[in-house]
Amino acid sequence: MKLYLVPTPVGNLGDMTYRGVEVLRSVDLILAEDTRTSRVLLQHYGIETPLQSYHIFNEHQTVGSLVERLKGGATMAVVTDAGTPGISDPGFLLVREAVKAGIEVECLPGATAFVPALIDSGLPCDRFVFLGFLPHKKGRQTALQALADEERTMIIYESPYRLVKLLEQLAEVVGAERQISVSREISKLHAETARGSVAEVLAHFSQQEVKGEIVVVLAGKPT
């Protein structure tokens, strides 16, 4: 009995690791955030392992039965649409319950969107804080205000539809001159990283339709 967490490419399918492919071929069941998205990856690598849907809307209902299957000797792998399971994606709950049940858990190294975005930003990466998605409504203003005094580099995930609004809010909270980097479509054909002040990056993205997954890297408060 063993549970694997297998990172999948955030863009280019060629970023899948050999070991990740081997694990997905060897397990009894793959738990996928979106089976349609994962099936494209599996077909690309000729993987025929059965798929089961596992996402934020059903993980609480299914975690108990999955742990029981693992305890019965099954091997499973968790994958998400892109990146490493558990990082702003399903995975944590099943890992926690599997650990409680004494089931062996292993997370393979691999793709995570914020790492290349952080390195590409040119901002300090010796000390950083990962914030994931900020609250959409309740608690958002409090979360934004907390950024103003944070001295470490900050990493934020955002929807392309809300990016301009986030940049406008950041200009108000941390100041228009604070340095920032926004990466989108990481490892894909139209990958882009825009760097500069909040005001400059806001002007850049205000002039176009924003598409793709977004990672925002914000400089910490100057000391």
C-alpha positions in Angstrom: 0.0 0.0 0.0 1.4 3.3 -1.0 0.2 6.8 -2.1 2.2 8.8 -4.6 1.9 12.5 -5.4 3.1 12.9 -9.0 3.8 16.4 -10.4 2.6 17.0 -13.9 3.8 19.6 -16.4 2.5 23.2 -16.0 2.7 23.6 -19.7 5.0 21.7 -22.0 4.2 18.0 -21.8 7.9 17.3 -22.3 8.5 18.4 -18.7 7.1 15.2 -17.3 9.8 13.1 -15.6 10.7 9.5 -16.5 10.0 8.4 -13.0 6.6 10.2 -13.0 5.6 8.2 -16.1 6.8 5.0 -14.5 4.8 5.5 -11.3 1.7 6.4 -13.2 2.0 3.2 -15.2 2.6 1.0 -12.2 -0.1 2.1 -9.7 -3.5 0.5 -9.4 -5.4 3.8 -9.7 -4.7 7.4 -10.6 -6.7 10.1 -8.8 -7.1 13.1 -11.2 -8.4 16.6 -10.5 -9.9 16.7 -14.0 -10.0 13.3 -15.8 -10.3 15.0 -19.2 -7.2 17.0 -18.7 -5.2 14.1 -17.2 -6.3 11.7 -20.0 -4.5 13.9 -22.6 -1.3 13.5 -20.6 -1.8 9.8 -20.1 -2.5 9.2 -23.8 0.6 11.2 -24.7 2.7 8.8 -22.7 0.8 5.6 -23.5 -0.4 5.2 -19.9 -3.5 3.0 -19.5 -3.9 3.0 -15.7 -7.6 3.5 -14.6 -8.6 7.1 -13.7 -10.9 8.3 -10.9 -12.0 11.9 -10.4 -10.6 13.5 -7.2 -11.1 17.3 -6.7 -12.0 19.9 -4.1 -15.7 19.2 -4.5 -15.6 15.5 -3.7 -12.4 14.9 -1.7 -14.1 15.0 1.7 -16.7 12.5 0.5 -14.2 10.1 -1.0 -11.2 10.3 1.2 -12.4 7.7 3.7 -13.0 5.0 1.0 -9.7 5.8 -0.7 -7.8 5.3 2.6 -9.6 2.0 3.1 -8.5 0.9 -0.4 -4.9 1.9 0.4 -5.0 0.0 3.6 -6.2 -3.0 1.7 -3.0 -3.0 -0.3 -3.8 -0.7 -3.3 -1.3 1.7 -4.8 -2.5 5.1 -6.0 -1.1 8.3 -7.5 -2.6 11.7 -7.2 -2.2 14.2 -10.1 -3.7 17.6 -10.7 -4.3 19.5 -13.9 -0.8 21.0 -13.7 2.0 21.1 -11.1 2.4 19.4 -7.8 -0.6 18.1 -5.9 -1.3 19.9 -2.7 0.1 23.2 -3.8 -3.1 25.2 -4.3 -4.6 22.0 -5.6 -6.2 18.8 -4.1 -3.9 16.4 -2.3 -3.4 17.6 1.3 -6.5 16.0 2.8 -5.7 12.6 1.4 -2.1 12.8 2.4 -3.0 13.8 6.0 -5.5 10.9 6.4 -3.1 8.4 4.7 -0.3 9.4 7.2 -2.7 9.0 10.1 -3.5 5.5 8.9 0.1 4.5 8.6 0.2 4.4 4.8 3.4 5.2 3.1 3.3 8.5 1.2 5.8 9.8 -1.3 5.8 13.0 -3.3 7.9 12.9 -6.4 10.0 16.0 -7.3 8.8 17.8 -10.4 7.0 20.8 -11.8 5.6 23.5 -9.6 4.7 26.8 -11.3 6.0 29.2 -8.6 9.6 28.0 -8.7 10.4 29.0 -12.3 8.4 32.2 -11.8 10.4 33.1 -8.7 13.8 32.4 -10.3 12.8 34.2 -13.5 11.6 37.3 -11.6 15.1 38.5 -10.7 13.8 39.3 -7.2 15.5 37.9 -4.1 14.7 34.2 -3.7 16.8 33.3 -0.6 13.8 34.2 1.6 10.2 34.0 0.2 6.6 33.3 1.2 4.1 31.4 -0.9 0.6 32.8 -0.5 -1.3 30.9 -3.2 -4.6 32.5 -4.2 -5.7 35.4 -2.0 -9.3 35.4 -0.8 -11.7 36.6 -3.5 -14.0 38.6 -1.3 -14.2 38.0 2.5 -10.8 38.7 4.0 -9.2 40.0 0.8 -8.5 43.5 2.0 -6.9 42.2 5.2 -4.7 39.8 3.2 -3.7 42.6 0.9 -2.8 44.9 3.8 -0.6 42.2 5.3 1.6 42.4 2.1 2.6 46.0 2.8 5.0 45.1 5.7 6.2 41.7 4.5 9.9 41.9 3.9 10.3 38.6 2.1 9.6 38.1 -1.6 5.9 37.2 -2.0 4.4 34.7 -4.5 0.8 34.9 -5.4 -1.4 32.9 -7.8 -4.1 34.7 -9.6 -6.7 34.2 -12.3 -6.0 35.9 -15.6 -9.5 37.5 -15.3 -8.5 39.2 -12.0 -4.9 40.1 -12.7 -5.4 43.7 -13.6 -7.6 44.2 -10.5 -5.0 42.6 -8.3 -2.3 44.9 -9.7 -4.5 48.0 -9.1 -5.0 46.9 -5.5 -1.3 46.3 -5.0 -0.5 49.7 -6.3 -2.7 51.1 -3.6 -1.5 48.9 -0.8 2.3 48.5 -1.4 2.8 51.5 -3.7 3.1 51.8 -7.5 6.9 51.8 -7.4 7.3 48.4 -5.7 9.1 45.9 -8.0 7.0 43.0 -9.3 7.2 40.2 -11.8 4.2 38.5 -13.5 4.7 35.2 -15.3 2.1 33.5 -17.5 1.9 30.5 -19.7 5.0 29.1 -18.1 6.9 26.6 -20.4 4.2 27.1 -23.1 4.7 28.5 -26.6 3.5 32.0 -25.6 5.2 32.1 -22.2 5.8 35.7 -20.9 7.3 37.3 -17.9 6.7 41.0 -17.4 9.0 42.8 -14.8 9.2 46.3 -13.4 7.3 48.5 -11.0 3.7 47.6 -10.1 2.7 50.7 -12.2 4.7 49.5 -15.3 3.4 45.9 -15.1 -0.2 47.2 -14.6 0.1 49.4 -17.7 1.4 46.4 -19.7 -1.4 44.0 -18.8 -4.1 46.7 -19.1 -3.4 47.0 -22.8 -4.2 43.3 -23.6 -6.5 40.4 -23.0 -4.7 38.4 -20.3 -4.6 34.6 -20.8 -3.1 31.6 -19.1 -2.1 30.6 -15.6 -0.6 33.5 -13.7 2.1 33.7 -11.0 2.8 37.1 -9.4 6.1 37.6 -7.6 6.2 40.8 -5.5 9.3 42.3 -3.9 9.3 42.5 -0.1 9.2 45.8 1.8 12.6 47.5 1.5 14.6 47.3 4.8 
